[in-house]
Amino acid sequence: MGLEFRGNIAKTYEAWFSTPRGRLADRLEKRTITSLVRLKPGDKVLDVGCGTGHFSVFLKEPGTEVTGIDPSPEMLEQAMALYGDRGIQFRKGSAYSLPFADRSFDLVTMITVLELLEDPKKAIQEAFRVSKGKVFLAILNRKSLLAWQRRRGGKWIWQQVHFYTLPEVKNLVGKDKKIRWQGALYLPLIDTECAFNFRLNFENWLSRFRLPYSAFIGIMAES
C-alpha cells in the first residue's frame, strides 16, 4: 500500500490533536470537511486509511454507518481502544483492493491518505468503485507554508510522505468528475493557546477567498 504508521507514531498520533497546534488544525479541518461533505442519518460511509479512527468518529456524528479500513494493525488497535464502543466497524485492508461490492457506500473518504500511497490513482479508482459516486479527498498541500516548514524541519515522517497540489489531485481524479474544494490552515501553527479564537476566525475568513495555498485542502469529487 505504501507508508504505514507503526510503532511510536501509532501510539502518539491521537495525542497530537490535544496540543494547541492539533486543536486548531482539527477545528479548521473538520469545518472544511463539514462544508463539503453533506451527510444524512443512515448514510453508509467508508473511511479509507482511517488510522486511529479520529475522523471516522467525526463522520459518524450525523448518525451515519461508518466503516474504517487501514493496513496498519497498530493503528487499528488504537482505533479500537479509543472508539471501539462508538458503533464503527474497523477492518484491516488495502486501499487498492477494498473488500466490498460495487456501490456499497454513499460516500468514501480518504483524509490525508494519498500522501502515503505508491499508486494514488489506483486507490481513487477503487474508492469510486465501492461508492455511489461520491469520494472525499483531503490532502496536505505542497504549495503551503506549513508544507515548506515540515520539509525543512528534518522529521523523518515528513521526508517520507508525498505532498500534493490541487491540480495534481484533480488530474488523478479525472476530468469526468465534478470537483468542489475548500482550503484550511493558511498560517503557521504555533504551540500556544494565545488568541486561539482570533486565529480560528481569521483562518475561517481567509478560507473564503479559495486561495490554493492552504496546508489542508478538502476535495469533494462526484461522478
N, C-alpha and C positions, 0 to 999 in steps of 0.2 A: 504493500500500500504506500510506503514511503516512511517518513519520520514518525515514530511513535513516542508518546510520552511515557516514560517508565521511571522507576526509582524515586529519587527525591523530588523530581518535577511533579510526578503524580501525587505525591503526598502533600506538597505545598501549594499546588495550583489554586485550590479554592481559597486558601488563606489570603491570596493577593487581593481579592475583592473586598476584604475588610480593611485594607490600608487606605490612606487618603487618596492615593493615585487610583487604586482599584475602585473605590466607591464612586469617584467622579466618572471614570470611564464606564463603569457599569450602568450608571444612571443614563448617560448620554447614549450608550449603545442600545440599551433597552428601549429608550424613547424612539430611536431610529427604527428598530425592529417593529415596534407597535404601530408606527405611522405607515409602514409599508405592508405589514402582514395583518390582514383583517380576518381574524379567526372567529368562528362561531362555536357555541357549545355543541359538542358532538362531532366536530371535525376530527379527522384522523391525521395525525402529524408524525412524520418520521424525521428524527434529528440525527443526521449522519455525522459521525465524528463527535459524538455527544460528550466525550471526556468524562468529567466528574458529574455531568448532569446539570450543570449550572444554568444553562439556557433551556434545557429540557423542562425543568420545573417551572421556569418562567412561561414557556409556551403552553403549559397546562393550565395556567391561571384562568383563561376564559371558559374552562370546562371542556377542554378537548381530550381526546385519547392520544397519548404520546408514547411513541416507541423510540428509544435511544439505541444507536448502534455504534460500536467503536472497536478497533482492532486491539487495543491495549487492555489486557486483563487487570492491570494495576489501576488504570483509570476507572474501569468498570467497578472494581472493588470499592473505590472511593465513592462512586456514584451510588452504589447500593447502601453503603454505610451512611451517607448523607441524606439520600432521598428515596431509599428503598420502601418507605411507608407512604409514598405520595401517589401510588397507583400508576407509576410509569414502568413500562417493561424495558429493561436494559438487556441488550444482547451483544455478543461478540460477533463481529463480522467485518467484511471489507467493503469499502465504497465502490469497488469495481465489480462486485458481484453480490448485490443485495438479495437476501433470501426471501423475496416477496414477489407476488404475482404482479403483472402489469396493472397500473391504475389502482393500486391498493390504498393510496393516501391522497387526501385532499391537498396536502402541502408537504413538501420535503425541504428541509433546511440543511445548509452546510455553512456553519458560522465559524469563520477563520479556520477553515479546513483545507482549502485549495493550496495554501502555503506549504502544506506538509506532503503533498501528493506528487508522485512522479509523473502521473498521467491525469491531470485535472480534467481534460476534455472527456475522457472515458467515464470518469466519475460523474460528471454533469449529465452525460447522456443516460447513464444508469439511473440517476436521480429522476430525470424526466420519464423514464420508462415506468417506474413504480408510482409516479404521481399522476394526478388527474389534470396535469398541465400547468402546475404552479411549483416553482422552485425558488427558494430564497437563498441567496448567497451573501455572505459578509466577508470582506477582505481587509487585510492590512495594507493600506495604500503606499506604494513605493514613493509616490510624489508627495510626501508629507514630511514635516519637520520631525515628527516623532520617529518615523522610519529611519531617517538620517541619523538621529541620535542613537537609536538602537544598534544600527550597523556599526557606528563609530565606538560604541560602548565596550565592545570586546566580549560580551557574554556569549558563551558557546551556542546557546539556542538561537540567537538572532543571526548567527553566521550560517545556520543550517536551513532556515526557512527561506522560501522564495516570496518576496514581496511582489504584489501585482499592481497594475494600474487599471482604472476603469475601462479604457479602450481595450486592453488585453482581455479582460473578462468578457466584455461584450463580444469579442471575436471568438472566445471559447464557447460561449452560449450559442452563437449563431445568429445570422441576420433574420432568420424566420421567426425569432422570438420577440415579443413585446417586452420592453425594459422600462422599469421605473427605479429610480435610485435616490439615495439621500446620504449625506455625509455627517460625520460627528468627529469631535476631537481635533480642532484646528490648532489649539495652543499646546505648549509643552505641559506635561503632567508634573506636579510638584508634590513633595512629601509634607504637606501641611493642610490643616483644615481651615486655614485662614481664608476668609472671603469665599467659602465654598459655594454659597448660594449665588453670589455675584458671578463666579466663574461659570456656574451652571447656566444662568440666564444669558450671559454673554455668548457662551458656546451655542445655545439654542438660537440666539439672534443671528450668529454667523451662518448657521446651517440653512437659513432661509435663502441665502444667495447661491446655493448649489455650486460652490466652487470645488473643483475636483482635487483639492489639496488637503482634505481631512485625513486623519490617520485611520479612521474606520469608515468604510463605505458599505452601506446595505443596498442590495440589488434584488429587486423582485423581477423574475423572468417568467413570462407566461407564453404558452403555445396556443 
